[in-house]
Structure formats: structure tokens, C-alpha cells
Amino acid sequence: MFVINCPYCGQREQSEFKAGGEAHIVRPKQPTELSDDQWAEYLFMRKNIKGIQFERWVHSHGCRKWFNMVRDTSNDEIKAIYKMGEKPPVK
Amino acid sequence: MTNNLRVKSSKFIDETYKISFKFNNKNYYGYKGDTLASALLANGIHLIGRSFKYHRPRGIMTAGSEEPNAIVQIHKNTSRTEPNVRATEIEIYEGLEASSQNCWPSVNFDIGGINNFLSPVLPAGFYYKTFMWPASFWKKYEYFIRKSAGLGKSPTEPDPDIYEHKYIHCDVLIIGAGISGIIAAKTSAKNGFKTLLLDEKPYLGGSTIYQNSEHFKINNQISSSWIEKEINEIKKIDNLEIKTRTSVAAFHSYNFLLARENLTDHLPLHQRDGKVRHRLLKIRAKKVISATGSLERPLVFDNNDRPGILLSSAIEKYSNLFGVACGQKNVLFTNNDSAYETAISLFQKGINIEAIIDNRENVDSKLVKEIEKNNIKIYKGYTVVNTFGYKRINKISIMQLSKDGQKVVGSKISIDCDCLGMSGGWTPAVHLFTQSGGKLKFRDDDQVFIPDTYPSDQISIGSCNGEFTLDEILSSISKKLKDFLNIKKTEYENLEILSHFNKTKRNIWLLPSDKIIGKTKPFVDYQNDATAKDIKLALREGFRSIEHVKRYTTTGMGTDQGKLGNMHALGIISETAGSKMGELGTTTFRPPYTPLTFGTIVGRNVGEYFDVSRKTPIHDWHVENKAKFENVGQWKRAWFYPKENEGMHEAVQRESKAARDSAGILDASTLGKIDIQGTDASEFLNRVYTNAWSKLAIGKCRYGLMLNEDGMVYDDGVTTRLDENHYIMTTTTGGAATVLSKLEDYLQTEWPELDVYLTSVTDHYATISVCGPNSKKIISKVIPNLDLSDEKFPHMSFKNTKIDKVKCRVMRISFTGEQSYEINVQANYGKSVWDKCMQAGKEFNITPYGTETMHLLRAEKGFIIVGQDTDATMTPIDLQMDWIVSKKKYDFIGKRSLYRSDTIRDDRKQLIGLVTENPKEVLEEGAQIVLDANKSPVEMLGHVTSSYYSPNLEKSIALGVVKGGKNMMGQKLIIPMENKQINVTVTDPVFLDKENKRLNA
């Protein structure tokens, strides 16, 4: 059970949040231009890293805001939290 | 029976307070302060139960929560009976009834004991190997295996006790109130930290509290007196909370811990009524100090499991704390100095010691010398090779160890005894530390795993950190606490410590025997009857990973999680496989540290409190009118309204007929409602629905289908344009929350440039749907001012209006295919509007209908229910709903996926209608659909998704999904059932009123 520092509300229990998968996957602007393979890449392919992973989280039982998290999946240490649209911190 | 084994009275036992209890239906008594184990030992009883696999007689081995053998069933009552309770942890109370487990007909004469003699043919993996063939026999084997598996009996009735959960936040949590924990708690609290100190035992002070020897002194006081003074002081500190009988079950990441506080299990039965039995503490601590201590290791030799064989430290505890002698002819067997501490304690109490067997050849510590001084025979460099006595040990034989410790040499010596204490050194209790994600390192000197890297703000101190002696603990604790708590000084900086413990140890994981290993039974895991022999067999058969060996031999898989034997298992594997202990690693320690009852886990969330239930504003009316309810998500929805003797079928048939013949009324308040506002609202809807929204006029409604990005149908519902930049979207009842989340996700992360605001208003409005040929007449009575003419208020439009002075929105939309009006009114007025409609509809026999009738009516029209006729593998094309997918729009969620190679396949499962050859025969939902039931293997074409008997069509109708179904109109198919085959024909999914005439009838 993590303690997550919501960028809008501050420190809250993990039970107030939901994870939303890998971060920084941008929905293609022109999906119709893409081949099946390119679209599948966007649609299905996700990283599952042991180590530093960039993730989306939402404060679903709080402010309902989405934000990004850098987490070490090997020990669950949260390295950084930043708002949607902000640049990821350099590794 | 008399308490003939009580020795000099102990100050922890109140001999003026007698308590009687039953064990295996016989009456005994003990004193206040006794555990079941100490009271039984005082009565001369060692035989407690039978082992799991071989049904060998087993006794009390330990004096704590690590006990593998002395586990009993308590309470006779079928709702409170509890299996696998450790006799070493039960504090006796008036009325206690305990009995042995895993034996029949009795612990003294157990038929299963035959397994002990069959053991040569019951090696590790016996069940895996034997019951594999022939595969078809498994069902027969399983019956017998299940019957003989498992320890104890579960209660068969609901638990009448009360449990609860409590959140605790603290600055510093200290686990374990031994000498390290007491010092840490005092230091932390005195420095102003909000401190919580937990211990699983009923008393504080750990093993130091009964350490009554001149050999261990602090500031010139015997260590037990010193700690007693400390305990008295910490009890007075305000910001220190102390909880005894509280066992930490789990240590999760970010210093989140679960602990079970046992509140009533030690009380006489009549004092427990109405009190909370266990409390689960959910603790979030800024800092955690683990002072969990260490567990003494047994020694692994032939027949090391007989009743009367205990850990040496347990014998000391029974004597010093409980004032009980475990035997009258005691022998101690050790590889380190600990057994001499025990010997000195026993000697002080006048308990007879026959001999000490020490693996070590050269030992001359002060403790050893004191024993020698008192003329107790010490066999140095010897090992026990066998033990005798079936239900209680009566003799051991010993032999000299070779120089390398691999063999025994010389001749056998026999020693009579009735109790054997063993000490194989100490294992730090690192279970909680590793649960929290901590990594261990192996210390070769004394062969122990100790904490290495900490994953959170925590430290381990004392013997759980590998500091086993008084001087080791006290010389380092001050600096550790200063660094960890960031404080300048402690009151423990310059303690004068006297400790005569010599640290030398001769560690031999599997002691040698004069017999070949195949002929011996050196137990490693007592509870699961796994021997060193089994572990070696597993290695011979090719198992290498410690986790695999564990599962194959079941070592460490009992309710004690192998607290005693795991290290020996690792040691034997590493010796046999020639690998290093440190590289081998340990098995994973999983929560809970000691077993929790289900009641503790569930707390107050039982019965109606198990989950939240949501009720509509009209709920009470449904209850008064005898509705049966169904759960839709957390909602309680009226399912059908049976009259007098009606069953579900009759009620639904009547309701369905009434809705089409005259008028029906439905409480649709549970439908999800999302208020959408903003200048980009139309654009937003364009992007999330498959159809076009920009041209929808104000005051008009439209049905929309929402896909996932993978093209699969996600949700559907009608959305109404209330104003230029204002829409109200309805979603399915179950999908409301997830649809809102998904829309928010897109708005916030993909399209932040859109000016759109979403608000859930599901609970704010009551929704009442009146349908049927007479619905217009009823609504005109309820809202006389509203022009209901088809020209002014056509199908798929909405009006803002008022009922009396209450504002409401009326939508003319239909999920039944009938002319239909949906009144949305602020929730508080829902019930009164419902009553008005019922009143106005009386002359038209207005009939309330539930979800079942709603489903039937929509199935007649071939309308899908997302989640019933779809299952996240259906595209709108599969549903034959091509008409709703805009060809013009450049993009919407899921559009690109609609022409992936997989989604354009012709042989995808597609929605179709099904009619049965016999119109009376109603199909089962979920039934398989095949073309040829005789072909082997039978090809599954699809399945039935919705099925009803339609009273309006007077025949059975069904919807289903079938591979390539779109091109199978008129095709005859078969529904194979258990004892018959049903012939069906594929039809269009719309069964009634294809021309939609009834909408304007």
C-alpha cells in the first residue's frame, strides 16, 4: 500500500487511486493513416519493466485528476510525480 | 491429576487463581498466567496430537507462536470451533475445551498411525507420483485424499463474534517488546515521537523478563530486574501506546502494517459477550523499528520429533516463567552455549539434569564451567543418533562426532531420559522485514540470514538483526537509535554489561547417524512431516530451486510456515547441491506471520455491510408493493412484482403483456447520467460516440454507441441536447462510473484543449419511464400543460416542463419499442411523481414492471444490452449495427480498429435472432450453439445471449452470437443440452414491429 503524493491534493493512501498503465503513449492524430501494425503498436504494445517505469495514475476517489508517476517496479519506490502535459523528469 | 511438575512458584503465575479446563474431554486445572501448553506440561502431558502425514505422536516443542506440533481444536460449539490453534499461545480460561487433531479414534490410539510404518513407501511427491495414472481415476482418488487431508475441523455456522478494523497513524512503531523493543520505545517516546509498541505475548520484556541468572547483568542488576524497572517506567509515558497480545501479521511497503489485537480470547467465556474479539489494526508508521527477536533452531537427527523433545529455550521458559518442569530426567543437546543457560535455570529450580550433549569438542565458557562445577555430565563432541519411546521419549543413544562432523565414531552410549532439550543456535525472525521488501545477507560465521538493505524508513535491532548476546545488543543499540531517530543522546550510552555467553557454535545442518539416511527419520518440517531424506530425494530427482524443493516436499508449507525448519532445509540443500547458502536465498515469507481468523480479516463488513447498496428514491414503494429485487452493480433494482401466487415467469408474462396492451411504468433512476457542458461539448461527443452529433438540434435526443479504442462496444445510451453547449448523457446502470472515468481520461490526457466539463448526476435525478399505447393519455393527465402531439413532441425529443411547481425534463424515448415517455425529476420528488403517474394510470391498468420485463420487451425489439449480448469482443458491425457507425467522421474512439484484419473477418461471432422449432421451448442463456452435434470434436459456433418466452408473440425468442451469423438467415442449428438437442432457426434479431409503427401508435 503506497502513499501517493497527488499533485493536487497531497499525500493520500493508495486505495484512493487507480493505476492507468504506461504513460506517454500519445494517441495518434491521424489513425486512418496508420497501417494495421502501426495501429497495433499503439493499441496493444506496453512495456512491463522490472525497474524504472513511467505510469499514469488517477486520484479516482479524490480530485479525479490524472497525473504521471515514475515508479521502480522492483521495490515500488515512487521516484517522481508530475502533472499531465509536463515533461517527464530525466532519468 | 495433580500438578506434580510445578516447581518453585513463579511470579508470573497466580497460584491462588485456579482455572479448570478440558483437554480431550478430561478435566485438568492450571493457574492464571498459564498457557494451555504450560498447564498440560504441569499435568505431565506431552502427547498433544498426531502429525499430518505419518500420524506420529507429537508433543509440545516450543513456548511461542512458532509451535509446529502442539496445535489443537478449541471450542465444541459448531459456530465458534477453531482448528490449528497453538497450545503454546492459548491462555487458559475457565471453560476452555481443547482437543487433539488429526487422530481417530483418539490421540492415544490413532488408526492413521499405520502410515508411520508405511513411510518407506510414502516418500516426497508420493501423491503426485501415485495418483497420476490413470487420469480418469482422479475423481475417485480425490474423494479419499480430500477426506484425509487438512488439519482440524472448520466451523460450519456463521461466526457469532464481533471483529473490527482500526486505522492507526504513528511516528514510530516498534514491533516486539523484548529488551531491544523496550529500550527503543522509551527512547522514541521520551524524544517526543508518537510511539506504538506491539508484542504478541500477554506480557512485556521478551525472554529477558525471566532471565534470572547471575551471569547476565546490566548496571550490576540481574537483567530481569533491570528490565522490570524499565517496563514500569515506560507504562507512565503519555505518548507511548503499548499493545500486548497483538501480533503483527503483515509488513507491507511504505511502512503499512497489519496487526491483530486479541482482546477477549484470554477471558472466561461469560466475560466475552458483546465485546470485540479481535481488532485488525491498519498501521501507517513514519518509522518502524523491528525488534522481533529470534527463534531457537532445533537439531536434525533421527527421530527428533518425539513427545518430550522440546527446544532448550522452551524448557527454560516453562521453568522460569511458568514454574513447570518439562521432565524429571532432562537431557540437553546443543551446538552452542544456549543450552547451558537453560541448564543453569533448571539447576537453580532444582530440576534434575541427566546430561548435556554438546556437538562442540572444546568448550570452556563460564556457563559451561558452572555446569561442570555442579557435576553434571557433559558429552563434548557428541551427537544424539537416535531416540526411543513411542508416545514419550524414554531413551536416547549418542555417539562421538568425527573431526569433520560428517560421521559418527566409537560406540553407542544410551541415556535414559523423559525430556530432551535441543538447541541448534538462533535464527533471526526476519519474516516481517522481508515481507516489507527488505533484502537479506548471509553471515557465514554463525550461519544466519540478517537484514541487509531496508526498503523503507525502518531498522531492525536486537536478535532479529543477528545480535544474540546481551552485550552485543546493548553496546550498539544507543548509536543505532540516535542515527535512526536523529537524536543527540540516549540514556543507554554507558551501560555496564555482564554477559558470560560464549558465541562459538558448531553448526551441522544434518547430524550424522550410524544408519544410512534411508533408514532414518530426521524431521526438518515437523508439521508437514518433511524429513531431510525427502529433501535429499527431491535434489536427486532434479529439483534445484529452493522454491521448487519447498513445494515438492511441502517443507515450510504448514500453518507455522516452517519457522523452525526452513533454515535446515536450506542448509541441507546447499550442502547436498554444493552451493553457498547466501547464493541459494530463502523462500518467500508471506503474510500473515501467524494465522488470522477470517473474522479478523472481514471485520464489520459482514451481511448487509459486506458491500454498499444503492437504492432509488422510489425504492420504498417497490418494497411495499412486494417487488423482488436484483443487484445491478451496487444498485437494488426492482426485478418483477409478483401478485398473490405468481412466480417469476407468471409475473413477467403479465407485466410484459400489460406494457404492450395498455401501459407499463418502470423505475429507471439507476441509469447513469452525465451532465456535459462546454463550448466543445458537441465535438467531444463526436469523438466518443460512433455516430455524428454536430447536427443534433437543441431539444432532440439521439442513441449513441461508445467503443473502446480496440473497436469493441463499451457502452450505449441516449444523449439529449439540452442547449447549444449542454448535453445530458445516459449510460448503462453498471457502466456509469467507468464511462465517466474513461471520458475524463480522454479529456484530461488526450484532448486537454477541449472546453468540456463532465459531472455525474446519476443520483440527482429520478427517472420514471411510462410506456405503452396509453402512455400519452397518462402523461397528459400528469402534465396537462404539455403539448404531447406527435408534431410538437415527436419521438426522440425532449421538453423542459413542470409538474405542479417542480421542474422536470421529459424525454420521448423508448427502450421497449412502445410509445414511451421518460420523466426526469430532482430525486427528492421522484416518489411523488411516481405516485402521480400510478394515480393517473389507474384507469388504464398501468402496470409497474421490473428489469426482467424490460429485458424481455427490448429483446422482442432486438435491442442489445451491453454486457449481456456483448462481451468486449463485439464490434458494432458484429452486432449488425452498421447504421450507427458514421462513415463521414474522420475519427472517433475505436474507429481505426473497425478495419483491422481481425475485425473485418467474415467469420466473427455476430448477433442473430433464434427461434425454436417448438415455440414453447425456451433456450437457456449461455447454451452452446452448434451445426452438427455428432461431429467430433464438436465445433462451437457461438452461444445464446438472451432468451425469453414472449407473451406478445406467443413464442420463444432468443438472441445469440454465432460465427458468420449474418449470412446464416434461415439456417437450422442445434443447441445441445445435457439430455436433449433443441432445433433452432437463425432469424433477424428484431422479432416485433420491424417498421417501428408502435412508437407513434
Contacts between the chains, C-beta under 8 A, distances in Angstrom:
chain1	res1	chain2	res2	distance
A	1	B	252	5.3
A	1	B	253	6.9
A	1	B	254	6.3
A	1	B	256	4.1
A	2	B	253	6.6
A	2	B	254	5.2
A	3	B	254	5.1
A	3	B	284	7.3
A	13	B	284	7.8
A	18	B	741	7.9
A	20	B	745	6.8
A	26	B	750	7.8
A	27	B	709	7.8
A	27	B	750	4.9
A	30	B	891	7.8
A	31	B	891	5.9
A	31	B	895	6.6
A	31	B	896	3.7
A	32	B	890	7.0
A	32	B	891	7.0
A	32	B	895	7.6
A	32	B	896	6.3
A	34	B	896	6.6
A	36	B	900	5.4
A	36	B	901	5.7
A	39	B	896	5.2
A	39	B	897	7.2
A	39	B	900	6.8
A	40	B	900	7.4
A	43	B	709	6.0
A	43	B	710	6.0
A	43	B	897	6.9
A	56	B	749	7.1
A	58	B	741	7.3
A	58	B	744	7.8
A	58	B	745	7.2
A	60	B	741	6.7
A	64	B	744	6.0
A	65	B	748	6.8
A	66	B	744	7.5
A	66	B	745	6.3
A	66	B	748	4.7
A	66	B	749	5.4
A	75	B	253	7.7
A	75	B	437	5.5
A	75	B	455	5.3
A	76	B	253	4.8
A	76	B	254	7.5
A	76	B	437	7.1
A	76	B	455	7.9
A	77	B	455	7.5
A	84	B	748	5.8
A	84	B	749	5.5
A	84	B	752	7.0
A	85	B	752	6.4
